[in-house]
Amino acid sequence: MQARMAHPAMTVEGAFKALVGLSDAAASTGLSKTLMELVNLRASQLNGCSVCVQMHAAALRKEGESDERVDTVAAWRDAPYFTEAERVALELAEAVTLLAGPGEPVGDELWAEVNRHYTEQQVSGLLLSISAINVWNRLNAATRQVAGAYA
């Protein structure tokens, strides 16, 4: 496989710094690195971004996450390895990533659950993190970036 072009974030001056800055801002909200990586992995799976799926699965393993947890993120609803708070964050990641699905993208019940588990600052961080990974996924998919080539 070969990428269609150089990565747009590396081509347009300031783009990489801006995207990393957005992720860094999200990380400063008190969310654990593990939670953010789980959310990044789930959104990347939904978007079919091989670069990010590989990157975030590797990052989770590096953080000491078990193969059971990493390998079942795509099926989190049926896997016993996730906390209630992680499940809510994964559901939010799906809802925000799949905005064009049927019904309201983020329903009131999900919103209430998210706010039951996370502070307003952390909810903001989750939303920024989910939005940032969706940008990366879309850039990678459109330009056919190759998994592992970034390393």
Order of alpha helices (4+ residues) and beta strands (2+ residues): alpha-alpha-alpha-alpha-alpha-alpha-alpha-alpha
